[in-house]
Amino acid sequence: MSAEYSFAVDQGVGVITLERPKRLNAMTWDLATELVELLRALRMRDEVGRSS
């Protein structure tokens, strides 16, 4: 996991928090790529719920 964001699961909901206060949480291409990879991986995690 990157130092630029944190991830947690709260009651079946995945919560991604950006941790770039000095940059006002601006996105970079590298950060966007990491987040896309994280979102793809979340599809396989049972603790993150799916809506019907």
Biopython code that builds the backbone (N, CA, C, O; Angstrom):
import numpy as np
from Bio.PDB.StructureBuilder import StructureBuilder

atoms = [
    (1, "MET", "N", (0.839, -1.174, 0.000)),
    (1, "MET", "CA", (0.000, 0.000, 0.000)),
    (1, "MET", "C", (0.886, 1.239, 0.000)),
    (1, "MET", "O", (1.946, 1.277, 0.625)),
    (2, "SER", "N", (0.427, 2.222, -0.704)),
    (2, "SER", "CA", (1.167, 3.467, -0.844)),
    (2, "SER", "C", (1.031, 4.327, 0.416)),
    (2, "SER", "O", (0.044, 4.221, 1.144)),
    (3, "ALA", "N", (2.018, 5.168, 0.663)),
    (3, "ALA", "CA", (1.925, 6.131, 1.759)),
    (3, "ALA", "C", (1.008, 7.293, 1.382)),
    (3, "ALA", "O", (0.720, 8.150, 2.217)),
    (4, "GLU", "N", (0.547, 7.328, 0.127)),
    (4, "GLU", "CA", (-0.293, 8.424, -0.335)),
    (4, "GLU", "C", (-1.777, 8.174, -0.097)),
    (4, "GLU", "O", (-2.600, 9.057, -0.334)),
    (5, "TYR", "N", (-2.124, 6.977, 0.370)),
    (5, "TYR", "CA", (-3.517, 6.692, 0.706)),
    (5, "TYR", "C", (-3.562, 5.587, 1.749)),
    (5, "TYR", "O", (-2.593, 4.854, 1.949)),
    (6, "SER", "N", (-4.704, 5.487, 2.406)),
    (6, "SER", "CA", (-4.929, 4.374, 3.321)),
    (6, "SER", "C", (-6.236, 3.712, 2.916)),
    (6, "SER", "O", (-7.087, 4.317, 2.264)),
    (7, "PHE", "N", (-6.371, 2.459, 3.318)),
    (7, "PHE", "CA", (-7.563, 1.692, 2.978)),
    (7, "PHE", "C", (-8.031, 0.939, 4.208)),
    (7, "PHE", "O", (-7.222, 0.373, 4.944)),
    (8, "ALA", "N", (-9.333, 0.933, 4.429)),
    (8, "ALA", "CA", (-9.922, 0.181, 5.536)),
    (8, "ALA", "C", (-11.295, -0.310, 5.107)),
    (8, "ALA", "O", (-11.886, 0.204, 4.158)),
    (9, "VAL", "N", (-11.792, -1.310, 5.820)),
    (9, "VAL", "CA", (-13.142, -1.807, 5.592)),
    (9, "VAL", "C", (-13.954, -1.473, 6.833)),
    (9, "VAL", "O", (-13.557, -1.805, 7.950)),
    (10, "ASP", "N", (-15.089, -0.817, 6.635)),
    (10, "ASP", "CA", (-15.969, -0.434, 7.734)),
    (10, "ASP", "C", (-17.370, -0.945, 7.424)),
    (10, "ASP", "O", (-18.049, -0.416, 6.544)),
    (11, "GLN", "N", (-17.796, -1.968, 8.142)),
    (11, "GLN", "CA", (-19.114, -2.576, 7.974)),
    (11, "GLN", "C", (-19.382, -2.988, 6.525)),
    (11, "GLN", "O", (-20.462, -2.741, 5.988)),
    (12, "GLY", "N", (-18.399, -3.611, 5.912)),
    (12, "GLY", "CA", (-18.550, -4.116, 4.553)),
    (12, "GLY", "C", (-18.303, -3.097, 3.458)),
    (12, "GLY", "O", (-18.434, -3.413, 2.275)),
    (13, "VAL", "N", (-17.949, -1.883, 3.835)),
    (13, "VAL", "CA", (-17.698, -0.814, 2.865)),
    (13, "VAL", "C", (-16.201, -0.512, 2.844)),
    (13, "VAL", "O", (-15.601, -0.227, 3.880)),
    (14, "GLY", "N", (-15.610, -0.576, 1.662)),
    (14, "GLY", "CA", (-14.203, -0.221, 1.518)),
    (14, "GLY", "C", (-14.056, 1.296, 1.514)),
    (14, "GLY", "O", (-14.736, 1.994, 0.763)),
    (15, "VAL", "N", (-13.157, 1.798, 2.364)),
    (15, "VAL", "CA", (-12.945, 3.242, 2.485)),
    (15, "VAL", "C", (-11.499, 3.562, 2.113)),
    (15, "VAL", "O", (-10.562, 3.086, 2.755)),
    (16, "ILE", "N", (-11.333, 4.366, 1.079)),
    (16, "ILE", "CA", (-10.008, 4.813, 0.644)),
    (16, "ILE", "C", (-9.868, 6.278, 1.049)),
    (16, "ILE", "O", (-10.706, 7.111, 0.702)),
    (17, "THR", "N", (-8.800, 6.583, 1.786)),
    (17, "THR", "CA", (-8.553, 7.950, 2.233)),
    (17, "THR", "C", (-7.243, 8.434, 1.631)),
    (17, "THR", "O", (-6.195, 7.821, 1.836)),
    (18, "LEU", "N", (-7.302, 9.524, 0.895)),
    (18, "LEU", "CA", (-6.079, 10.100, 0.335)),
    (18, "LEU", "C", (-5.298, 10.775, 1.449)),
    (18, "LEU", "O", (-5.877, 11.429, 2.317)),
    (19, "GLU", "N", (-3.984, 10.615, 1.421)),
    (19, "GLU", "CA", (-3.101, 11.128, 2.473)),
    (19, "GLU", "C", (-2.049, 12.067, 1.870)),
    (19, "GLU", "O", (-0.850, 11.892, 2.086)),
    (20, "ARG", "N", (-2.510, 13.055, 1.119)),
    (20, "ARG", "CA", (-1.596, 14.010, 0.478)),
    (20, "ARG", "C", (-1.976, 15.439, 0.864)),
    (20, "ARG", "O", (-2.261, 16.247, -0.020)),
    (21, "PRO", "N", (-1.989, 15.775, 2.153)),
    (21, "PRO", "CA", (-2.464, 17.109, 2.552)),
    (21, "PRO", "C", (-1.618, 18.263, 2.005)),
    (21, "PRO", "O", (-2.151, 19.334, 1.715)),
    (22, "LYS", "N", (-0.320, 18.054, 1.862)),
    (22, "LYS", "CA", (0.527, 19.134, 1.335)),
    (22, "LYS", "C", (0.232, 19.428, -0.133)),
    (22, "LYS", "O", (0.514, 20.519, -0.629)),
    (23, "ARG", "N", (-0.341, 18.435, -0.822)),
    (23, "ARG", "CA", (-0.697, 18.588, -2.241)),
    (23, "ARG", "C", (-2.207, 18.720, -2.431)),
    (23, "ARG", "O", (-2.718, 18.612, -3.546)),
    (24, "LEU", "N", (-2.919, 18.960, -1.308)),
    (24, "LEU", "CA", (-4.383, 19.106, -1.339)),
    (24, "LEU", "C", (-5.052, 17.889, -1.969)),
    (24, "LEU", "O", (-6.069, 18.004, -2.654)),
    (25, "ASN", "N", (-4.455, 16.714, -1.722)),
    (25, "ASN", "CA", (-4.950, 15.428, -2.229)),
    (25, "ASN", "C", (-5.054, 15.369, -3.747)),
    (25, "ASN", "O", (-5.888, 14.641, -4.286)),
    (26, "ALA", "N", (-4.220, 16.123, -4.429)),
    (26, "ALA", "CA", (-4.200, 16.086, -5.892)),
    (26, "ALA", "C", (-3.763, 14.704, -6.370)),
    (26, "ALA", "O", (-2.924, 14.054, -5.747)),
    (27, "MET", "N", (-4.342, 14.268, -7.478)),
    (27, "MET", "CA", (-4.021, 12.966, -8.056)),
    (27, "MET", "C", (-2.826, 13.086, -8.995)),
    (27, "MET", "O", (-2.664, 14.078, -9.706)),
    (28, "THR", "N", (-2.000, 12.054, -8.977)),
    (28, "THR", "CA", (-0.927, 11.910, -9.959)),
    (28, "THR", "C", (-1.243, 10.660, -10.778)),
    (28, "THR", "O", (-2.094, 9.861, -10.389)),
    (29, "TRP", "N", (-0.567, 10.491, -11.899)),
    (29, "TRP", "CA", (-0.790, 9.286, -12.692)),
    (29, "TRP", "C", (-0.402, 8.046, -11.904)),
    (29, "TRP", "O", (-1.079, 7.021, -11.990)),
    (30, "ASP", "N", (0.673, 8.124, -11.143)),
    (30, "ASP", "CA", (1.105, 6.975, -10.343)),
    (30, "ASP", "C", (0.063, 6.620, -9.288)),
    (30, "ASP", "O", (-0.245, 5.445, -9.092)),
    (31, "LEU", "N", (-0.478, 7.619, -8.613)),
    (31, "LEU", "CA", (-1.502, 7.374, -7.601)),
    (31, "LEU", "C", (-2.766, 6.813, -8.242)),
    (31, "LEU", "O", (-3.371, 5.885, -7.706)),
    (32, "ALA", "N", (-3.162, 7.357, -9.363)),
    (32, "ALA", "CA", (-4.346, 6.853, -10.066)),
    (32, "ALA", "C", (-4.164, 5.396, -10.460)),
    (32, "ALA", "O", (-5.097, 4.602, -10.342)),
    (33, "THR", "N", (-2.981, 5.038, -10.922)),
    (33, "THR", "CA", (-2.692, 3.655, -11.301)),
    (33, "THR", "C", (-2.786, 2.733, -10.088)),
    (33, "THR", "O", (-3.357, 1.647, -10.174)),
    (34, "GLU", "N", (-2.226, 3.166, -8.958)),
    (34, "GLU", "CA", (-2.298, 2.364, -7.736)),
    (34, "GLU", "C", (-3.737, 2.174, -7.289)),
    (34, "GLU", "O", (-4.115, 1.081, -6.869)),
    (35, "LEU", "N", (-4.547, 3.228, -7.373)),
    (35, "LEU", "CA", (-5.937, 3.131, -6.944)),
    (35, "LEU", "C", (-6.745, 2.204, -7.857)),
    (35, "LEU", "O", (-7.606, 1.462, -7.383)),
    (36, "VAL", "N", (-6.474, 2.244, -9.150)),
    (36, "VAL", "CA", (-7.153, 1.332, -10.077)),
    (36, "VAL", "C", (-6.792, -0.115, -9.724)),
    (36, "VAL", "O", (-7.663, -0.985, -9.712)),
    (37, "GLU", "N", (-5.528, -0.370, -9.441)),
    (37, "GLU", "CA", (-5.113, -1.718, -9.054)),
    (37, "GLU", "C", (-5.793, -2.152, -7.758)),
    (37, "GLU", "O", (-6.216, -3.301, -7.635)),
    (38, "LEU", "N", (-5.900, -1.241, -6.794)),
    (38, "LEU", "CA", (-6.578, -1.537, -5.535)),
    (38, "LEU", "C", (-8.050, -1.863, -5.778)),
    (38, "LEU", "O", (-8.563, -2.841, -5.235)),
    (39, "LEU", "N", (-8.724, -1.064, -6.577)),
    (39, "LEU", "CA", (-10.134, -1.299, -6.858)),
    (39, "LEU", "C", (-10.351, -2.635, -7.562)),
    (39, "LEU", "O", (-11.325, -3.333, -7.280)),
    (40, "ARG", "N", (-9.471, -2.986, -8.453)),
    (40, "ARG", "CA", (-9.585, -4.288, -9.128)),
    (40, "ARG", "C", (-9.399, -5.434, -8.135)),
    (40, "ARG", "O", (-10.105, -6.440, -8.205)),
    (41, "ALA", "N", (-8.454, -5.280, -7.216)),
    (41, "ALA", "CA", (-8.199, -6.319, -6.219)),
    (41, "ALA", "C", (-9.364, -6.456, -5.238)),
    (41, "ALA", "O", (-9.609, -7.543, -4.716)),
    (42, "LEU", "N", (-10.067, -5.384, -4.991)),
    (42, "LEU", "CA", (-11.178, -5.421, -4.039)),
    (42, "LEU", "C", (-12.314, -6.319, -4.503)),
    (42, "LEU", "O", (-13.088, -6.812, -3.682)),
    (43, "ARG", "N", (-12.422, -6.533, -5.797)),
    (43, "ARG", "CA", (-13.480, -7.411, -6.306)),
    (43, "ARG", "C", (-13.353, -8.818, -5.751)),
    (43, "ARG", "O", (-14.345, -9.545, -5.687)),
    (44, "MET", "N", (-12.159, -9.214, -5.350)),
    (44, "MET", "CA", (-11.916, -10.569, -4.860)),
    (44, "MET", "C", (-11.984, -10.676, -3.338)),
    (44, "MET", "O", (-11.865, -11.777, -2.800)),
    (45, "ARG", "N", (-12.169, -9.577, -2.643)),
    (45, "ARG", "CA", (-12.146, -9.602, -1.177)),
    (45, "ARG", "C", (-13.549, -9.802, -0.624)),
    (45, "ARG", "O", (-14.463, -9.033, -0.921)),
    (46, "ASP", "N", (-13.706, -10.837, 0.177)),
    (46, "ASP", "CA", (-15.012, -11.176, 0.733)),
    (46, "ASP", "C", (-15.508, -10.154, 1.756)),
    (46, "ASP", "O", (-16.716, -9.977, 1.910)),
    (47, "GLU", "N", (-14.600, -9.485, 2.452)),
    (47, "GLU", "CA", (-15.039, -8.569, 3.509)),
    (47, "GLU", "C", (-15.638, -7.265, 2.960)),
    (47, "GLU", "O", (-16.253, -6.502, 3.704)),
    (48, "VAL", "N", (-15.458, -7.018, 1.682)),
    (48, "VAL", "CA", (-16.065, -5.835, 1.052)),
    (48, "VAL", "C", (-17.338, -6.289, 0.367)),
    (48, "VAL", "O", (-17.306, -7.115, -0.545)),
    (49, "GLY", "N", (-18.465, -5.741, 0.816)),
    (49, "GLY", "CA", (-19.769, -6.190, 0.330)),
    (49, "GLY", "C", (-20.052, -5.734, -1.094)),
    (49, "GLY", "O", (-19.428, -4.815, -1.626)),
    (50, "ARG", "N", (-21.014, -6.417, -1.677)),
    (50, "ARG", "CA", (-21.472, -6.086, -3.028)),
    (50, "ARG", "C", (-22.950, -5.759, -2.958)),
    (50, "ARG", "O", (-23.692, -6.404, -2.218)),
    (51, "SER", "N", (-23.386, -4.769, -3.716)),
    (51, "SER", "CA", (-24.809, -4.477, -3.751)),
    (51, "SER", "C", (-25.469, -5.370, -4.793)),
    (51, "SER", "O", (-24.856, -5.750, -5.790)),
    (52, "SER", "N", (-26.718, -5.690, -4.542)),
    (52, "SER", "CA", (-27.440, -6.595, -5.450)),
    (52, "SER", "C", (-28.045, -5.867, -6.606)),
    (52, "SER", "O", (-28.684, -6.484, -7.458)),
]
sb = StructureBuilder()
sb.init_structure("model")
sb.init_model(0)
sb.init_chain("A")
sb.init_seg("    ")
for serial, (resi, resn, name, xyz) in enumerate(atoms, 1):
    if name == "N":
        sb.init_residue(resn, " ", resi, " ")
    sb.init_atom(name, np.array(xyz, "f"), 0.0, 1.0, " ", f" {name:<3s}", serial, name[0])
structure = sb.get_structure()
